[in-house]
Amino acid sequence: MAQLKSISDNSLYQSKFLPIFEEASSRIKLLILTAFLTMKPKSVLIYSIVKLIKDVEKKIPNLINKEAYINGLYMTSQNWIKMYYDKPKVKFYEVKQTVESIIEGRMPKLETPAKLSDYINKNKLQLNLWGEAKGTPYISNYDKEIQNRMKKLAENPLLTHEQGKKSISLWQKAELDVRYEHQKEMLYSLIEEGVEYVYTSSHPNCSKRCETWQGKLFSLNQRAISPQQNVKKHRYNKSSFLVGKIDNKPVYSLTDVMNCVDEYGYQNNIICGFNCRHRLIPYVGQHAPTDYDKTDIKEQRKIESKIRDLERKIRSLKQELLLKEKQYSLVKTKDLYVEIKMLKVQIERMVAYYKTFCETNGYAYELYRIKVK
């Protein structure tokens, strides 16, 4: 908590904290790709990744569930190695052995998938080798398969790994914890000041999980008799959170609402949820905050959802560019050169569209949210 108190702007804190994971993701993917293309031993690859994660651990502040982040880095890295190093490498050797048997050992020394693919194409070995090279596509398409796998690797996010909870991206998890720490600080400050009743603020672009509770009156100290403990698809039994009335207005237990667990195992509700920006407003007899029209809320939610989607796509494209640039530094081909140029143009256009879309709809764009290194 002390670390958060030293930073007044939570967005500034996130801008320093969240990109750590995106950079770690890019660097781990680069290590896997490089190891595969240069046929490095798996032990060397694992050593490099472990060293990288230990360096990352030093940069992560002591927020809640720090262990979940580190476990996520290790577990996701292992999954990536299985999918994008082990399997393609096994196929490389299967194809290589099959080609050697076809040409009766007269094949030159080919140590990388790129060299093998180039040899196959130059010698027009247009053969279907399904029988001997298990699961391997037509051998002439092997290089294309590598490209497809690298694209999938670029798109896959780092995930958390917590017992009893669905895995979510480390980016989502970081936002959840950073926001939660900030919101708890706000809550505890109000309790220390002796505030009993609060309104939750309202904004038109709220999430579905918050829509039920924004603009409602809450008690900070009272607990409901038998509150709902689990919720699916943001469907709350509001009456189970009631603790009474004040000035003829229903009052709910904020503690019980925040403790309610969603279908994925997270306390993902108003005040404590993913990317929640609601505030607590001390009640002094005033009217409730603006009650926005459901149509307006839905429209604003669509806009914010598109913004988040654009950010994810831009990060993914930037990671794909990093991988292709690394591959080109090892194996220079005309096709790769063209792909890299096209990717750069695509990223430039999407970033420009992202900025314009945010500004046109009255949102601030956050460049740290599209940073990958």
Secondary structure, DSSP 4 states (H G I P E B T S, - for coil): -HHHHT-S-HHHHHHHHTHHHHHHHHHHHHHHHHHHHTT--HHHHHHHHHHHHHHHHHHS---TTHHHHHHHHHHHHHHHHIIIIIHHHHHHHHHHHHHHHHTTT------SHHHHHHHHHHTT-----TTTSTT---GGGHHHHHHHHHHHHHHPPPB---TTS---BHHHHHHHHHHHHHHHHHHHHHHHTT--EEEEP--TT--HHHHTTTT-EEESS---SS---EESTT---GGGGEEEEETTEEEEEHHHHHH-EETTS---STTTSTT----EEE-SSPPPPP---HHHHHHHHHHHHHHHHHHHHHHHHHHHHHHHHHHHHHS--HHHHHHHHHHHHHHHHHHHHHHHHHHHTT----GGGG---
